[in-house]
Amino acid sequence: MKISDIVYKTIDEVNQMPRFDMLEKPRKAPWYLQLLAWVLSFPETFATRAKIKKINMEGLTGPYLMLCNHNSFLDFKVATRAVFPRSSNYIVAIDGFINRETLLRNVGGIGKRKFISDTPIVRNIKYSLNELGQICQLYPEARYSLVGTTAILPDSLGKLVKLFKFPVVTLISHGHHLRQPVWNLHKRRVRTKTEMTQIINADEIVNLSVDEINKRILDAFQYDDYKYQLEDKIKIKYKNRAKNLHKILYKCPHCGMEFKIRSDGNKIWCENCHDTHEMDVYGQLKNQDKETIFPHIPDWYEWERQMMKEEILSGTYKVEMEVDVDSLPNSTGYYRLGRGILKHGAHGFDLMVKQEKATLHVKKQVTENYSLHVEYDYFGRGDGISFSTAKDTYYIYPVDQSYSVTKFHFAVEELYKLAIEQRNQTT
């Protein structure tokens, strides 16, 4: 089945399908598949003139945990080159296994459902490190960065490091978002650079606290592709460089209207107040008629986050909408369950799909998701979000596509932060 195919199934039919096997142990790639991985990875890293700088890596060959930032598929190719001639196991979301589960498992892939805690993934990472003696690659941001800056990281990372007791290496790449932003997948000509750094050695783990480990990881994960572009004077002359930018910049900083922003070519504008910005070849925004409030794209993005937080604090944030719902029970593909109702607010997500003979009802409390996976024009299905249970992942597409799914992303993260803050104050 093609990923773009919409195949309808009843809730009962999906419930009877076998689930993705999370317990299957990871494998070490045989030499011929590892050779294929190198053949597929190296050409694009050379095309981007990728420079990999290794810091504090002397004598470290593995096994170790390698934490990589995540901006595009190029991340995997650079990571493959960075550990050459060693091989790795690596965590991959279940959607990455669609129609190629056997191959992906054979090259070392370990399946996971995004943004949920599960014990099988811990066992499989431990098996990779201890039994296979492999480097284990993790992408803790769990999805592509929406704006080429650091996405939220889970607090559980520090606990994992303490549990495994293996060195921690970070692989932070710059320019991958610029080359192929998640909101416009056309590849641009961009030179990239990467730092591969051992930030924690095995001897330090015993004495470092979980909080200290998390701080080292967070400090290492600071990056900003648009700052990198400006400082390194990287010109992107692609004529549609701003097309779809409104998918992440959905709120007008001049009139405050949401979902009236549009973009095409090298311009982004508000249909309500007609405020227009041009995106120059260095990724900077310039207002055509008025003062430029946010020349730096991530600043506009973070302002939207702050506006979302204020909406939550005022008690006015509440969403209820019609959505189309797909189920991803395993690697065979997505199955359309039909149309349902999605609610989101201070109590988390509430998803309901009613069929003639069965009803799907999924609730996700605020503290169950520290972040959210979003997709833009996903295989022709539209913009959507996804969240998971232990046995299924639901891809959810608003019927009204004018509503920006990026707002859901901000809402989930800010609701989570406030809930954790309130919980800590009461303990």
C-alpha positions as CSV (number, residue, x, y, z in Angstrom):
1,M,0.0,0.0,0.0
2,K,1.3,3.4,-0.9
3,I,1.5,5.9,2.0
4,S,-0.6,8.4,0.0
5,D,-3.4,5.8,-0.4
6,I,-6.5,6.5,1.8
7,V,-7.8,3.0,2.9
8,Y,-10.9,3.0,5.0
9,K,-11.2,0.4,7.8
10,T,-13.6,-0.1,10.7
11,I,-12.4,0.4,14.2
12,D,-13.0,-3.4,14.8
13,E,-10.9,-4.3,11.8
14,V,-8.0,-2.1,13.0
15,N,-8.3,-3.5,16.5
16,Q,-7.9,-7.0,15.1
17,M,-4.7,-6.2,13.2
18,P,-1.3,-7.3,14.7
19,R,0.6,-4.5,16.4
20,F,4.2,-3.4,15.6
21,D,6.5,-5.7,17.7
22,M,8.3,-3.4,20.1
23,L,9.9,-6.3,21.9
24,E,11.9,-7.6,18.9
25,K,15.6,-7.1,19.7
26,P,17.7,-4.8,17.5
27,R,20.2,-6.2,15.0
28,K,23.7,-5.4,13.8
29,A,23.7,-4.7,10.1
30,P,25.5,-7.3,8.0
31,W,28.4,-6.0,6.1
32,Y,26.6,-5.7,2.7
33,L,23.8,-3.7,4.1
34,Q,26.2,-1.4,6.0
35,L,28.0,-0.9,2.7
36,L,24.7,0.0,1.1
37,A,24.0,2.5,3.9
38,W,27.4,4.2,3.2
39,V,26.7,4.3,-0.5
40,L,23.3,5.9,0.0
41,S,24.6,8.4,2.6
42,F,27.9,9.7,1.5
43,P,27.0,11.4,-1.8
44,E,24.6,13.9,-0.3
45,T,27.0,14.8,2.5
46,F,29.6,15.6,-0.1
47,A,27.0,17.6,-2.1
48,T,26.4,19.8,0.9
49,R,30.1,20.0,1.6
50,A,29.4,18.8,5.1
51,K,32.2,19.4,7.5
52,I,32.2,17.2,10.6
53,K,34.4,18.5,13.5
54,K,35.2,16.0,16.2
55,I,35.7,17.3,19.7
56,N,36.9,15.3,22.7
57,M,36.5,12.1,20.6
58,E,40.1,10.8,20.9
59,G,40.1,7.1,21.6
60,L,36.3,6.7,21.7
61,T,35.1,4.1,19.2
62,G,32.0,2.8,21.0
63,P,29.7,1.7,22.3
64,Y,28.2,5.0,23.3
65,L,24.9,7.0,23.1
66,M,24.9,9.5,20.3
67,L,22.2,12.2,20.6
68,C,21.5,14.0,17.3
69,N,19.6,17.1,16.6
70,H,16.8,16.7,14.0
71,N,16.0,18.9,11.1
72,S,15.8,16.8,7.9
73,F,16.5,13.4,6.5
74,L,20.1,14.6,5.9
75,D,20.6,14.1,9.7
76,F,20.7,10.3,9.2
77,K,23.2,10.5,6.4
78,V,25.6,12.8,8.2
79,A,25.3,10.6,11.3
80,T,26.2,7.5,9.2
81,R,29.3,9.3,7.9
82,A,30.2,10.7,11.3
83,V,30.6,7.2,12.9
84,F,32.3,5.7,9.8
85,P,33.6,3.0,9.7
86,R,31.5,1.9,12.7
87,S,27.8,0.9,12.4
88,S,25.0,1.9,14.6
89,N,21.6,1.1,15.9
90,Y,19.2,4.0,15.7
91,I,15.7,4.9,17.0
92,V,13.1,5.3,14.3
93,A,9.5,6.3,14.6
94,I,7.1,3.6,13.4
95,D,6.0,5.6,10.3
96,G,9.6,5.3,9.1
97,F,9.1,1.5,8.9
98,I,6.1,1.6,6.6
99,N,6.6,-0.8,3.7
100,R,10.2,-1.5,4.7
101,E,10.1,-3.0,8.2
102,T,12.4,-6.0,7.4
103,L,15.0,-3.8,5.7
104,L,15.0,-1.2,8.4
105,R,15.3,-3.7,11.2
106,N,18.2,-5.5,9.3
107,V,20.1,-2.2,9.1
108,G,19.8,-1.6,12.8
109,G,16.5,0.3,13.2
110,I,14.7,0.2,16.5
111,G,11.0,1.2,16.3
112,K,9.3,3.6,18.7
113,R,6.0,5.5,19.0
114,K,6.7,9.2,19.4
115,F,6.3,11.1,22.7
116,I,5.3,8.2,24.9
117,S,7.2,6.4,27.6
118,D,7.8,2.7,27.0
119,T,10.0,0.1,28.6
120,P,10.8,-1.9,25.4
121,I,12.8,1.0,24.0
122,V,14.9,1.1,27.2
123,R,15.6,-2.7,26.9
124,N,16.5,-2.4,23.2
125,I,18.9,0.5,23.7
126,K,20.5,-1.5,26.6
127,Y,20.8,-4.6,24.4
128,S,22.3,-2.5,21.6
129,L,25.0,-1.1,23.9
130,N,25.7,-4.1,26.1
131,E,25.2,-7.1,23.8
132,L,25.8,-5.8,20.3
133,G,28.5,-3.3,21.4
134,Q,26.9,-0.8,19.0
135,I,26.8,3.0,18.9
136,C,23.1,3.8,19.5
137,Q,21.7,6.9,17.8
138,L,18.8,8.8,19.4
139,Y,17.0,11.9,18.1
140,P,15.6,13.2,21.4
141,E,13.7,16.1,19.8
142,A,11.6,13.3,18.3
143,R,10.6,15.2,15.2
144,Y,12.1,17.7,12.7
145,S,12.6,21.2,14.3
146,L,9.9,23.4,12.9
147,V,12.1,26.5,12.7
148,G,15.7,25.3,12.8
149,T,16.2,25.9,16.5
150,T,16.4,23.6,19.5
151,A,13.1,21.7,20.2
152,I,12.1,20.7,23.7
153,L,14.1,17.7,25.1
154,P,12.7,15.1,27.5
155,D,13.8,15.2,31.2
156,S,14.1,11.4,31.0
157,L,17.4,11.7,29.0
158,G,19.4,12.1,32.2
159,K,17.9,9.1,33.8
160,L,18.7,7.0,30.7
161,V,22.3,8.1,30.8
162,K,22.6,7.1,34.5
163,L,21.0,3.8,33.7
164,F,23.1,2.8,30.8
165,K,26.5,4.2,32.1
166,F,27.9,4.6,28.6
167,P,29.6,7.8,27.2
168,V,27.4,10.4,25.7
169,V,28.2,12.0,22.4
170,T,26.2,14.8,20.7
171,L,26.0,15.3,17.0
172,I,24.7,18.9,16.3
173,S,24.4,19.8,12.6
174,H,23.9,23.3,11.2
175,G,22.2,24.1,7.9
176,H,20.0,21.0,7.6
177,H,16.8,23.0,8.2
178,L,17.9,25.6,5.7
179,R,18.6,22.9,3.1
180,Q,15.1,21.3,3.5
181,P,12.7,23.0,6.0
182,V,9.9,20.8,7.2
183,W,7.4,23.3,5.9
184,N,8.8,23.3,2.3
185,L,10.7,20.1,1.4
186,H,12.3,21.5,-1.8
187,K,16.1,21.0,-1.4
188,R,18.2,24.1,-1.5
189,R,21.9,24.6,-2.1
190,V,23.4,25.0,1.4
191,R,26.7,24.1,2.9
192,T,26.5,22.5,6.3
193,K,28.7,21.8,9.3
194,T,28.4,19.4,12.2
195,E,30.1,19.1,15.6
196,M,30.5,15.6,17.1
197,T,31.3,16.0,20.8
198,Q,31.8,13.7,23.7
199,I,30.1,15.7,26.4
200,I,30.1,13.0,29.1
201,N,32.6,10.2,29.6
202,A,31.8,6.9,31.4
203,D,33.8,7.9,34.5
204,E,31.8,11.1,35.0
205,I,28.3,9.5,34.9
206,V,28.7,8.0,38.5
207,N,29.2,11.5,40.0
208,L,26.9,13.6,37.9
209,S,23.3,14.1,39.0
210,V,20.4,13.6,36.5
211,D,19.9,17.4,36.5
212,E,23.6,18.0,35.7
213,I,23.5,15.5,32.9
214,N,20.4,17.1,31.5
215,K,22.0,20.5,31.6
216,R,25.1,19.3,29.7
217,I,22.8,17.8,27.0
218,L,20.7,21.0,26.8
219,D,23.8,23.2,26.6
220,A,25.2,21.1,23.8
221,F,21.9,21.2,21.9
222,Q,21.8,25.0,21.4
223,Y,21.6,25.8,17.7
224,D,19.9,28.2,15.3
225,D,20.1,27.6,11.6
226,Y,19.0,31.2,10.7
227,K,21.7,32.6,12.9
228,Y,24.1,30.2,11.2
229,Q,23.0,31.4,7.8
230,L,23.4,35.1,8.6
231,E,26.7,34.7,10.3
232,D,28.2,32.5,7.6
233,K,26.7,34.6,4.8
234,I,25.0,31.7,3.2
235,K,22.9,32.8,0.2
236,I,19.8,30.9,-0.6
237,K,18.6,32.2,-4.0
238,Y,15.7,29.7,-4.3
239,K,12.8,31.8,-5.6
240,N,10.2,30.1,-3.4
241,R,12.3,30.3,-0.2
242,A,9.4,31.7,1.8
243,K,6.6,29.5,0.4
244,N,4.6,27.8,3.2
245,L,6.4,29.9,5.9
246,H,3.0,30.8,7.1
247,K,2.5,27.3,8.3
248,I,4.8,28.1,11.2
249,L,4.3,31.9,11.3
250,Y,0.5,31.9,11.6
251,K,-0.1,34.9,13.7
252,C,0.4,38.5,12.5
253,P,2.6,40.5,14.8
254,H,1.1,43.8,13.6
255,C,-2.7,43.2,13.8
256,G,-2.7,40.1,16.0
257,M,-4.9,38.0,13.7
258,E,-4.4,34.3,13.5
259,F,-4.6,32.1,10.4
260,K,-4.7,35.0,8.0
261,I,-1.0,34.8,7.1
262,R,-0.2,33.6,3.6
263,S,3.2,33.1,1.8
264,D,4.5,32.5,-1.6
265,G,7.8,33.1,-3.5
266,N,10.0,35.1,-1.2
267,K,7.1,37.0,0.6
268,I,4.9,36.4,3.6
269,W,1.9,38.7,4.3
270,C,-1.3,39.1,6.3
271,E,-4.6,39.1,4.4
272,N,-6.2,41.0,7.2
273,C,-3.9,44.1,7.5
274,H,-1.9,43.5,4.3
275,D,1.4,43.7,6.3
276,T,4.0,42.2,4.0
277,H,7.6,40.9,4.6
278,E,10.2,39.8,2.2
279,M,12.6,37.0,3.0
280,D,16.0,37.9,1.7
281,V,18.8,35.6,0.5
282,Y,20.2,35.4,4.1
283,G,16.9,34.3,5.6
284,Q,16.1,37.6,7.2
285,L,12.6,39.2,7.0
286,K,12.1,42.8,6.0
287,N,8.8,44.6,6.2
288,Q,7.9,46.3,2.9
289,D,6.0,49.3,4.4
290,K,6.4,49.4,8.2
291,E,8.9,48.7,10.9
292,T,10.2,45.2,10.9
293,I,9.3,43.7,14.3
294,F,10.9,40.3,13.8
295,P,13.6,40.2,11.2
296,H,14.8,36.9,12.7
297,I,12.3,34.1,11.9
298,P,12.8,32.2,15.2
299,D,11.9,35.4,17.1
300,W,8.5,35.6,15.4
301,Y,8.0,31.9,16.2
302,E,8.9,32.3,19.9
303,W,6.6,35.3,20.1
304,E,3.8,33.0,19.0
305,R,4.7,30.6,21.8
306,Q,4.5,33.5,24.3
307,M,1.1,34.5,22.9
308,M,-0.1,30.9,23.3
309,K,1.1,30.8,26.9
310,E,-0.8,34.0,27.7
311,E,-3.9,32.5,26.1
312,I,-3.6,29.5,28.3
313,L,-3.1,31.6,31.5
314,S,-6.1,33.7,30.7
315,G,-8.2,30.6,30.5
316,T,-9.4,31.3,27.0
317,Y,-7.7,28.5,25.1
318,K,-10.1,25.8,24.1
319,V,-10.4,24.0,20.7
320,E,-13.1,21.7,19.3
321,M,-13.1,20.8,15.6
322,E,-14.0,18.2,13.0
323,V,-11.0,16.0,12.0
324,D,-10.2,13.1,9.7
325,V,-8.5,10.3,11.7
326,D,-6.0,7.7,10.5
327,S,-4.7,4.8,12.5
328,L,-1.1,3.4,12.3
329,P,-1.2,0.1,14.1
330,N,1.9,-1.4,12.4
331,S,4.2,-0.9,9.4
332,T,1.7,-1.8,6.8
333,G,0.4,1.7,6.5
334,Y,-2.3,4.1,7.6
335,Y,-6.0,3.2,7.9
336,R,-8.7,5.9,7.7
337,L,-11.2,5.5,10.5
338,G,-13.4,8.3,9.3
339,R,-14.4,11.7,10.6
340,G,-14.4,12.6,14.3
341,I,-14.2,15.3,16.9
342,L,-11.0,16.6,18.5
343,K,-11.1,18.7,21.6
344,H,-8.0,20.2,23.3
345,G,-7.6,22.4,26.3
346,A,-6.5,22.5,29.9
347,H,-7.5,18.8,30.3
348,G,-5.5,17.6,27.3
349,F,-6.7,15.9,24.2
350,D,-10.1,14.2,23.7
351,L,-10.5,12.4,20.4
352,M,-13.8,10.7,19.4
353,V,-14.7,8.8,16.3
354,K,-18.1,7.1,16.1
355,Q,-18.8,4.4,13.6
356,E,-22.0,2.3,13.2
357,K,-20.7,-0.6,15.3
358,A,-17.9,0.8,17.3
359,T,-16.5,4.0,18.9
360,L,-12.9,5.2,19.3
361,H,-12.4,7.4,22.3
362,V,-8.8,8.4,23.2
363,K,-7.9,10.8,26.0
364,K,-4.5,12.2,26.5
365,Q,-3.8,14.1,29.7
366,V,-1.7,17.2,29.6
367,T,1.2,15.5,31.4
368,E,1.3,12.6,29.0
369,N,2.8,14.7,26.1
370,Y,5.6,17.1,26.7
371,S,5.5,17.9,22.9
372,L,3.6,17.0,19.8
373,H,4.4,15.7,16.3
374,V,3.1,17.8,13.5
375,E,3.1,17.3,9.7
376,Y,2.6,19.7,6.8
377,D,0.8,18.5,3.7
378,Y,1.6,14.9,4.7
379,F,1.5,12.8,1.5
380,G,-1.3,14.9,0.2
381,R,-3.5,14.4,3.3
382,G,-3.1,17.9,4.5
383,D,-1.6,19.4,7.7
384,G,-2.0,17.3,10.8
385,I,-0.9,16.2,14.2
386,S,-0.3,12.8,15.7
387,F,-0.2,11.3,19.1
388,S,0.2,7.7,20.3
389,T,-1.0,5.2,22.8
390,A,1.1,2.0,23.6
391,K,-0.6,0.2,20.7
392,D,-1.5,2.7,18.1
393,T,-0.6,6.1,16.6
394,Y,-3.4,8.4,15.4
395,Y,-2.8,10.9,12.6
396,I,-5.3,13.7,12.8
397,Y,-6.1,16.2,10.1
398,P,-8.4,19.2,10.7
399,V,-11.2,19.4,8.2
400,D,-10.7,23.2,8.3
401,Q,-7.2,23.4,7.0
402,S,-7.0,27.1,7.7
403,Y,-6.3,26.2,11.4
404,S,-2.6,26.0,11.9
405,V,-1.5,22.8,13.5
406,T,1.6,24.7,14.7
407,K,-0.7,26.2,17.4
408,F,-1.4,22.8,18.7
409,H,2.3,22.2,19.0
410,F,2.7,25.4,21.1
411,A,-0.3,24.6,23.2
412,V,0.8,21.1,24.1
413,E,4.3,22.2,25.2
414,E,3.1,25.2,27.2
415,L,0.3,23.3,28.9
416,Y,2.8,20.6,29.8
417,K,5.3,23.1,31.3
418,L,2.6,24.8,33.4
419,A,1.3,21.5,34.6
420,I,4.7,20.3,35.7
421,E,5.4,23.7,37.3
422,Q,2.1,23.5,39.3
423,R,2.9,19.9,40.3
424,N,6.3,20.8,41.6
425,Q,4.9,23.6,43.7
426,T,2.6,21.3,45.5
427,T,5.2,18.6,46.3
